[in-house]
Amino acid sequence: MKISFIVPAYNEESVIAGCVESILESIKVHPYDAEVIVVDNASTDRTAEIVSSYENVRLIQEPKKGVVWARKAGFEASTGDIIAFLDADNLVPASWLPKVRAAFEEDTTLLALTGPYIFYDTPWYVRATAYTFYRIGNLIDHIQALFKSHSMLLGGNFIIRREVIDRIGGFDTSIAFYGDDADIGRRVGEVGKLKWDFGIPMKSSGRRLMKQGVIATGGLYALNHFWINFFKRPYSTDYTDIRVEDKA
């Protein structure tokens, strides 16, 4: 079972090296069949230059800006049986890869897997608040599943079987930013098993939480999640790019 890591990146020169190196280290420690693809999504900084310095990483270009366009381009360039979508500010924990691989090997009915973020660069109370959001969201998702299906999915920490992307109709490139992960989660849940696992947390920057506020950001994501599930379109069409250096 080959795994493809796909990382969209727009002007991420300050964090992309850490992300790439954490993936490569994980593959080195757990030598599974894997490939790493970084999608330079119209960056104007040194993102592409930095990625090009890694011998075992493929850099592809997607000039049309937007995370969904970047995910689509990365998927089309990939060859893996399962596809792991990460964010450029992620750091892959040591136990993440073997747990993910085991989940798909042990359960052939599992179509997609996802889990929470651990915001490594925020105060403890931000991490605690985010964890509470995840717990509440997971509870609501289980209640929703009594009537519809599971749909809770995080865009920077989800893994999906290759054939499932085609089964659900691919990527909805009309979505600019908010709700793209909820849209994929909703459509996966409609055709089969989507699992949320607190045992596969992904380290991620809390830059958006720190810039926009924890409650405000959580509420915005929740609103778009519900809008996607009930109206099949995101509530928010505008978004702001936030980089690590301007998070505070």
RODO-2510 file (C-alpha; in nm, 4 decimals, decimal comma):
residues 248
     n   res          X          Y          Z
     1     m     0,0000     0,0000     0,0000
     2     k     0,1662     0,3176    -0,1231
     3     i     0,0937     0,6500     0,0488
     4     s     0,1191     0,9877    -0,1225
     5     f     0,1744     1,2955     0,0936
     6     i     0,0310     1,6074    -0,0719
     7     v     0,1125     1,9517     0,0693
     8     p    -0,0382     2,2669    -0,0869
     9     a     0,1834     2,5696    -0,0236
    10     y     0,1301     2,9396    -0,0883
    11     n     0,4098     3,1702     0,0347
    12     e     0,5149     2,9271     0,3070
    13     e     0,8907     2,9825     0,3042
    14     s     0,9009     3,0127     0,6841
    15     v     0,7405     2,6732     0,7558
    16     i     0,7646     2,4464     0,4510
    17     a     1,1081     2,3058     0,5393
    18     g     0,9843     2,1893     0,8785
    19     c     0,6838     2,0218     0,7229
    20     v     0,8824     1,8443     0,4512
    21     e     1,1538     1,7305     0,6909
    22     s     0,8979     1,5895     0,9355
    23     i     0,7421     1,3843     0,6536
    24     l     1,0799     1,2589     0,5304
    25     e     1,1857     1,1687     0,8849
    26     s     0,8628     0,9757     0,9370
    27     i     0,9198     0,7804     0,6146
    28     k     1,2803     0,7136     0,7194
    29     v     1,1760     0,5755     1,0576
    30     h     0,8838     0,3828     0,9079
    31     p     1,0093     0,2859     0,5599
    32     y     0,6795     0,2307     0,3821
    33     d     0,6324     0,2857     0,0110
    34     a     0,5677     0,6603    -0,0027
    35     e     0,6034     0,9748    -0,2090
    36     v     0,6025     1,3418    -0,1110
    37     i     0,4469     1,6049    -0,3366
    38     v     0,4464     1,9777    -0,2603
    39     v     0,2190     2,1941    -0,4730
    40     d     0,3517     2,5464    -0,5129
    41     n     0,0255     2,7389    -0,5384
    42     a     0,1341     3,0636    -0,7081
    43     s     0,3873     3,1564    -0,4400
    44     t     0,5868     3,4768    -0,4763
    45     d     0,8447     3,3948    -0,2072
    46     r     1,1141     3,1234    -0,1738
    47     t     0,8727     2,8323    -0,1205
    48     a     0,9557     2,6607    -0,4514
    49     e     1,3295     2,7172    -0,4082
    50     i     1,3281     2,5575    -0,0636
    51     v     1,1229     2,2575    -0,1728
    52     s     1,3493     2,2051    -0,4760
    53     s     1,6454     2,1528    -0,2430
    54     y     1,5008     1,8211    -0,1212
    55     e     1,6033     1,5331    -0,3438
    56     n     1,3137     1,3011    -0,2580
    57     v     1,0353     1,5566    -0,2866
    58     r     0,8397     1,6338    -0,6037
    59     l     0,7537     1,9977    -0,6645
    60     i     0,4657     2,0738    -0,8967
    61     q     0,3165     2,4081    -0,9913
    62     e    -0,0486     2,5116    -0,9707
    63     p    -0,0723     2,8733    -1,0882
    64     k    -0,4413     2,9072    -1,0076
    65     k    -0,4450     3,0141    -0,6446
    66     g    -0,6698     2,8248    -0,4045
    67     v    -0,6230     2,5300    -0,1732
    68     v    -0,8764     2,3149    -0,3602
    69     w    -0,6964     2,3734    -0,6897
    70     a    -0,3697     2,2782    -0,5193
    71     r    -0,5146     1,9601    -0,3689
    72     k    -0,6542     1,8645    -0,7094
    73     a    -0,3192     1,9222    -0,8828
    74     g    -0,1352     1,7213    -0,6188
    75     f    -0,3803     1,4346    -0,6438
    76     e    -0,3536     1,4195    -1,0227
    77     a     0,0265     1,4025    -0,9967
    78     s     0,0229     1,1338    -0,7262
    79     t     0,0462     0,7551    -0,7621
    80     g    -0,0373     0,6327    -0,4103
    81     d    -0,3117     0,3927    -0,3042
    82     i    -0,3954     0,6207    -0,0137
    83     i    -0,3549     0,9973    -0,0248
    84     a    -0,2585     1,2028     0,2806
    85     f    -0,3448     1,5724     0,2576
    86     l    -0,1418     1,7937     0,4904
    87     d    -0,0959     2,1679     0,5338
    88     a     0,2359     2,3433     0,4868
    89     d     0,2516     2,4415     0,8548
    90     n     0,2108     2,0812     0,9744
    91     l     0,4695     1,8746     1,1592
    92     v     0,4048     1,5002     1,1364
    93     p     0,4229     1,3247     1,4776
    94     a     0,6371     1,0118     1,5020
    95     s     0,3434     0,7770     1,5621
    96     w     0,1171     0,9205     1,2904
    97     l     0,2254     0,7210     0,9842
    98     p     0,2173     0,3664     1,1324
    99     k    -0,1236     0,4335     1,2900
   100     v    -0,2646     0,5591     0,9615
   101     r    -0,1279     0,2673     0,7631
   102     a    -0,2577     0,0152     1,0183
   103     a    -0,6056     0,1703     1,0118
   104     f    -0,6408     0,1211     0,6359
   105     e    -0,4839    -0,2258     0,6358
   106     e    -0,7017    -0,3539     0,9187
   107     d    -1,0308    -0,2115     0,7906
   108     t    -1,0902    -0,2538     0,4187
   109     t    -1,4243    -0,0701     0,4490
   110     l    -1,2538     0,2482     0,5690
   111     l    -1,2678     0,5112     0,2947
   112     a    -1,1172     0,8095     0,4736
   113     l    -0,9528     0,8868     0,8062
   114     t    -0,9055     1,2164     0,9866
   115     g    -0,8068     1,3540     1,3248
   116     p    -0,7445     1,6727     1,5257
   117     y    -0,4696     1,9319     1,5270
   118     i    -0,2310     2,0040     1,8115
   119     f    -0,1409     2,3722     1,7819
   120     y     0,2270     2,3603     1,8701
   121     d     0,2900     2,7367     1,8730
   122     t     0,0008     2,8538     2,0921
   123     p    -0,0520     2,8871     2,4688
   124     w    -0,1988     2,5892     2,6553
   125     y    -0,5414     2,7481     2,6886
   126     v    -0,5700     2,7820     2,3096
   127     r    -0,4877     2,4136     2,2673
   128     a    -0,7377     2,3244     2,5411
   129     t    -1,0111     2,5331     2,3778
   130     a    -0,9435     2,3765     2,0384
   131     y    -0,9584     2,0278     2,1908
   132     t    -1,2955     2,1130     2,3462
   133     f    -1,4198     2,2288     2,0049
   134     y    -1,3126     1,8959     1,8550
   135     r    -1,4895     1,6986     2,1265
   136     i    -1,8115     1,8937     2,0829
   137     g    -1,7868     1,8699     1,7053
   138     n    -1,7272     1,4970     1,7227
   139     l    -2,0312     1,4519     1,9470
   140     i    -2,2491     1,6549     1,7102
   141     d    -2,1115     1,4561     1,4162
   142     h    -2,2200     1,1302     1,5834
   143     i    -2,5665     1,2719     1,6465
   144     q    -2,5848     1,3869     1,2837
   145     a    -2,4838     1,0383     1,1710
   146     l    -2,8043     0,9009     1,3229
   147     f    -2,9920     1,0867     1,0486
   148     k    -2,7362     1,1335     0,7696
   149     s    -2,3703     1,0290     0,7843
   150     h    -2,0392     1,1230     0,9413
   151     s    -1,8837     1,4278     0,7759
   152     m    -1,6326     1,5809     1,0193
   153     l    -1,2954     1,6099     0,8470
   154     l    -0,9918     1,8415     0,8806
   155     g    -0,8273     1,9519     0,5579
   156     g    -0,4707     1,9412     0,6903
   157     n    -0,5032     1,5990     0,8487
   158     f    -0,6978     1,3587     0,6344
   159     i    -0,6156     1,0434     0,4443
   160     i    -0,8355     0,8953     0,1746
   161     r    -0,8283     0,5944    -0,0553
   162     r    -0,7398     0,6974    -0,4080
   163     e    -1,0457     0,5535    -0,5779
   164     v    -1,2791     0,7297    -0,3369
   165     i    -1,1898     1,0729    -0,4747
   166     d    -1,3245     0,9691    -0,8134
   167     r    -1,6287     0,8039    -0,6538
   168     i    -1,7315     1,1285    -0,4849
   169     g    -1,6844     1,3366    -0,7995
   170     g    -1,3409     1,4835    -0,7309
   171     f    -1,2720     1,8275    -0,5857
   172     d    -1,5206     2,1140    -0,5870
   173     t    -1,3030     2,3959    -0,7205
   174     s    -1,5831     2,6488    -0,6762
   175     i    -1,4990     2,6535    -0,3039
   176     a    -1,2375     2,9188    -0,2309
   177     f    -1,1259     2,8202     0,1199
   178     y    -1,3762     2,7684     0,4012
   179     g    -1,5727     2,4464     0,3783
   180     d    -1,3551     2,2527     0,1330
   181     d    -1,2803     1,9853     0,3926
   182     a    -1,6419     1,9719     0,5109
   183     d    -1,7497     1,9250     0,1479
   184     i    -1,5172     1,6286     0,1026
   185     g    -1,6240     1,4840     0,4379
   186     r    -1,9913     1,5144     0,3498
   187     r    -1,9491     1,3395     0,0162
   188     v    -1,7287     1,0623     0,1566
   189     g    -1,9831     0,9992     0,4327
   190     e    -2,2559     0,9587     0,1740
   191     v    -2,0768     0,6686     0,0009
   192     g    -1,9072     0,4887     0,2892
   193     k    -1,7068     0,4957     0,6086
   194     l    -1,5354     0,8118     0,7290
   195     k    -1,3624     0,7847     1,0661
   196     w    -1,2487     1,0533     1,3092
   197     d    -0,9608     0,9290     1,5261
   198     f    -0,8258     1,1280     1,8227
   199     g    -0,5266     0,8900     1,8120
   200     i    -0,3781     1,0520     1,4994
   201     p    -0,3343     1,4194     1,5939
   202     m    -0,1358     1,6392     1,3576
   203     k     0,0885     1,9177     1,4838
   204     s    -0,0125     2,2440     1,3195
   205     s     0,0461     2,6167     1,3575
   206     g    -0,2253     2,8071     1,5400
   207     r    -0,1544     3,1218     1,3395
   208     r    -0,5169     3,1681     1,2270
   209     l    -0,6481     3,1145     1,5791
   210     m    -0,4048     3,3692     1,7205
   211     k    -0,4755     3,6260     1,4490
   212     q    -0,8548     3,5948     1,4270
   213     g    -0,9313     3,4714     1,7789
   214     v    -1,0015     3,1181     1,8959
   215     i    -1,3777     3,1514     1,9434
   216     a    -1,4288     3,3557     1,6266
   217     t    -1,2265     3,1126     1,4144
   218     g    -1,3902     2,8054     1,5654
   219     g    -1,7340     2,9540     1,5143
   220     l    -1,6594     3,0414     1,1524
   221     y    -1,5401     2,6900     1,0745
   222     a    -1,8429     2,5400     1,2510
   223     l    -2,0813     2,7661     1,0578
   224     n    -1,9275     2,6674     0,7258
   225     h    -1,9365     2,2998     0,8260
   226     f    -2,3118     2,3139     0,8906
   227     w    -2,3748     2,5241     0,5791
   228     i    -2,1972     2,2662     0,3629
   229     n    -2,3889     1,9787     0,5194
   230     f    -2,7341     2,1332     0,4940
   231     f    -2,7062     2,3642     0,1924
   232     k    -2,4131     2,1986     0,0073
   233     r    -2,2255     2,5269    -0,0222
   234     p    -2,0017     2,7246     0,2154
   235     y    -2,1330     3,0194     0,4135
   236     s    -1,8106     3,2180     0,3654
   237     t    -1,6724     3,2988     0,0221
   238     d    -1,3948     3,5366     0,1322
   239     y    -1,0860     3,4548     0,3370
   240     t    -0,7588     3,6083     0,4457
   241     d    -0,4188     3,4464     0,4016
   242     i    -0,2379     3,4363     0,7357
   243     r     0,1291     3,3479     0,7549
   244     v     0,3227     3,2524     1,0678
   245     e     0,5093     3,5822     1,0842
   246     d     0,1883     3,7878     1,1104
   247     k    -0,0129     3,5645     1,3405
   248     a     0,0085     3,7947     1,6441
***
